[in-house]
Amino acid sequence: MDTARLDDRLSRRQPLVLGLFRIVLGLLFASEGAATLFGVLGREASPAGDWPFWYAGVIELVCGALVLLGVVTRGAAFLSSGAMAFAYFTEHQKDGLFPLQNGGLSPALFCWGFLLLVFSGPGALSLPALLRRDEVLKSSSSSL
């Protein structure tokens, strides 16, 4: 298989893979928030109103769910990316320059993953796109 054909096949699948990336990233982020807020998944709950951890948990849970569903993806991803940049520089950076030194690998990866979604959008499989497709199918079948 030549490179041009491979590039074409991969490019056609880009929206689907981007949508899957968004779903997984949103699920992982929402699970971080659920663990922080409700003390599940092997973590103790942060006390309500505890700065910055409880507020970060709210952002993680709400924005993670929005990103997972593909609803207001760019806005939720922007807020999530900023929250993770804040977490990295206020909680981790003081312990070393690199994420492997300072325990900030997750915030760094989340920050850059969400920044990618800010610029690329939700990809395929978003709830709004699926609802629009369903409406189009209903309207076309009712006109037959």
N, C-alpha and C positions, 0 to 999 in steps of 0.2 A: 504494500500500500504506500503510495507516495505521500509526501508531507502535506501537500495542498488538500488532498482528499481527507486526510486525518484531521487537519485543521477545520475543514468544513463540517465534518461529522461532530467534532467537539463543540464548535461554535453553535450548532443547532441545538445542542443539549444544555447550553449555558443557562438559560432561564430556569430550567428544571433543577439543575445542580445548585444554582444560586438560591432557589426556593428551599431546597433541602438544607442548605447551609444556614439559612435564616431560621428555619424550624428548629434545627438542633441547637443553634446559638441561643435562641429565645428560650427553649426548654431548659438548657443548662443555667441560664441567667435567672429564670424564674425559680428554679430549684434552689439556687443560692439565696434568693429572697425569702422563700418559704422556710428554709433552714434557719435563717436569721430571725425571722418574725415568730415562727411557731415552734422552734426547737425540734425540728424533725431531721431525719437523715444524719443522725449522729452528732448534731450540734445543739448547744444550749441556746435558748431564745435570748435575744437581746431585750433588755427591759424597754418598755414603751417610752418613746421620747429620748432615749439615750443617744446623744450626739457623738459621732456621726453614724454609728452602726445601725440603729433602728431606722433612721431615715434612708440610709443606703439600702436596707432590706425592702423598704416600701418601693423605692425606685426599681430595684431588681425584680421584685415580684410583678409589679404593674407593667413596667416597660418590657420585661421578659415575656409576659403574656401577650402584650400587643405585638411585639416582634414575632412571636411564635405564630400568631394568627395572621400576620401581615396587615394589620390595621394601623394606620398612621405610622408606618414603618420608619420613614425617614426621621420624623420628629422623635419617636421613642428611641431610635438608635442614636440620634444626636445627644439626647439627654443621658442615655446609658454610657456612651463613649466619654462624655464629660465627667460623669460620676466616677468612672473607672480611672480616668486621668487624675482626678482629684485624689482618689484613694491611693493611687500609685505614688504620687508626689508627697502626700501628707503622711501616709502610714508606712511606706516601704522605702522610699528613696534615701531616707536618713540612715538606713542600715547597709547601704552599699550602692554602687553605681548600677550594677547589672541585676536584672530580675532573678537570676539564679542565686545571686548573693543575698538579696534582700527579701526573698519570699514573695515577690510581686509578679510572678509569672502569669497567674490567672488575671489580675487586673490589666496587665499589659496586653495580653492576648484578647481579652474582652474589649478593651479600648480600641484596638486596631480592627477587630472583627466588626464592631458596630460602626466604626468610621467608614469601613468599606460599604456597609449597607446604607449609610447616609447618602453616598454618591451613586450607588448602583440600584437602589430601590429594592422592592420585595422579591423580585423574580416571579417565578410561577408558583402556583398553589396557594396564593394569598386568599383569605376569606372574601375580600371585596371582588376579586377577579372571579372566583368561583360563583359568587352570587350573581354577578353580571352575566356570566356564561349561562347560568340556570335561567335567568330572566330572558335571555336571547332565545334559548331553546324553547321556553314556554310560549313566547310570542310567535316564534316561527311555526310551532306545531298548532297553535290556535288559529293561525291564518290559513292553514291548509284545509 
